Amino acid sequence: MPTEKPRYTITLDEEMLKKIDDFRFENRFANRTKATLELIRIGLDTIEKQGKYQQEKSKKT
């Protein structure tokens, strides 16, 4: 059954694809999509935390 979620396509170089595959296998994700979604989630969470840290740091200065 096809998903109703939005989709888009990205193009990767071989090195990045290998890193995603390594992450996938090391963390036992069922497929590349799930591994890639987790990497995106981790990246966005990190950016959000850094942004909050920067805002707090700016308030103290």
C-alpha positions as YAML, in Angstrom:
chain: A
units: angstrom
residues:
- id: 1
  name: MET
  ca: [0.00, 0.00, 0.00]
- id: 2
  name: PRO
  ca: [1.58, 3.31, -1.08]
- id: 3
  name: THR
  ca: [2.05, 5.98, 1.53]
- id: 4
  name: GLU
  ca: [0.16, 9.26, 1.46]
- id: 5
  name: LYS
  ca: [3.13, 11.06, 3.02]
- id: 6
  name: PRO
  ca: [5.00, 13.66, 0.99]
- id: 7
  name: ARG
  ca: [8.04, 12.37, -0.90]
- id: 8
  name: TYR
  ca: [11.11, 13.88, -2.49]
- id: 9
  name: THR
  ca: [14.28, 12.60, -4.08]
- id: 10
  name: ILE
  ca: [17.88, 13.43, -3.23]
- id: 11
  name: THR
  ca: [21.12, 12.60, -5.00]
- id: 12
  name: LEU
  ca: [24.12, 11.45, -2.96]
- id: 13
  name: ASP
  ca: [27.72, 10.76, -3.72]
- id: 14
  name: GLU
  ca: [29.10, 7.28, -3.04]
- id: 15
  name: GLU
  ca: [30.83, 8.34, 0.17]
- id: 16
  name: MET
  ca: [27.66, 9.69, 1.78]
- id: 17
  name: LEU
  ca: [25.65, 6.67, 0.67]
- id: 18
  name: LYS
  ca: [28.24, 4.40, 2.27]
- id: 19
  name: LYS
  ca: [28.02, 6.37, 5.53]
- id: 20
  name: ILE
  ca: [24.23, 6.02, 5.52]
- id: 21
  name: ASP
  ca: [24.50, 2.30, 4.81]
- id: 22
  name: ASP
  ca: [27.08, 1.89, 7.59]
- id: 23
  name: PHE
  ca: [24.77, 3.73, 10.00]
- id: 24
  name: ARG
  ca: [21.86, 1.59, 8.84]
- id: 25
  name: PHE
  ca: [23.63, -1.72, 9.42]
- id: 26
  name: GLU
  ca: [25.29, -0.67, 12.69]
- id: 27
  name: ASN
  ca: [21.90, 0.37, 14.08]
- id: 28
  name: ARG
  ca: [19.89, -2.43, 12.46]
- id: 29
  name: PHE
  ca: [17.47, -0.27, 10.49]
- id: 30
  name: ALA
  ca: [15.26, -2.26, 8.13]
- id: 31
  name: ASN
  ca: [16.00, -0.04, 5.13]
- id: 32
  name: ARG
  ca: [17.79, 3.09, 3.94]
- id: 33
  name: THR
  ca: [14.68, 5.22, 4.24]
- id: 34
  name: LYS
  ca: [14.32, 4.53, 7.96]
- id: 35
  name: ALA
  ca: [18.03, 5.10, 8.55]
- id: 36
  name: THR
  ca: [17.98, 8.34, 6.57]
- id: 37
  name: LEU
  ca: [14.90, 9.60, 8.43]
- id: 38
  name: GLU
  ca: [16.63, 8.92, 11.74]
- id: 39
  name: LEU
  ca: [19.76, 10.77, 10.61]
- id: 40
  name: ILE
  ca: [17.62, 13.72, 9.54]
- id: 41
  name: ARG
  ca: [15.80, 13.68, 12.90]
- id: 42
  name: ILE
  ca: [19.12, 13.60, 14.78]
- id: 43
  name: GLY
  ca: [20.46, 16.47, 12.67]
- id: 44
  name: LEU
  ca: [17.37, 18.62, 13.16]
- id: 45
  name: ASP
  ca: [17.33, 17.94, 16.92]
- id: 46
  name: THR
  ca: [21.00, 18.93, 17.10]
- id: 47
  name: ILE
  ca: [20.42, 22.15, 15.18]
- id: 48
  name: GLU
  ca: [17.45, 23.00, 17.40]
- id: 49
  name: LYS
  ca: [19.48, 22.39, 20.58]
- id: 50
  name: GLN
  ca: [22.39, 24.47, 19.25]
- id: 51
  name: GLY
  ca: [19.99, 27.27, 18.41]
- id: 52
  name: LYS
  ca: [18.53, 27.24, 21.91]
- id: 53
  name: TYR
  ca: [22.04, 27.15, 23.37]
- id: 54
  name: GLN
  ca: [23.07, 30.12, 21.23]
- id: 55
  name: GLN
  ca: [19.96, 32.05, 22.31]
- id: 56
  name: GLU
  ca: [20.66, 31.37, 26.00]
- id: 57
  name: LYS
  ca: [24.30, 32.33, 25.54]
- id: 58
  name: SER
  ca: [23.27, 35.60, 23.85]
- id: 59
  name: LYS
  ca: [20.91, 36.47, 26.74]
- id: 60
  name: LYS
  ca: [23.77, 36.16, 29.26]
- id: 61
  name: THR
  ca: [26.04, 38.47, 27.28]
...
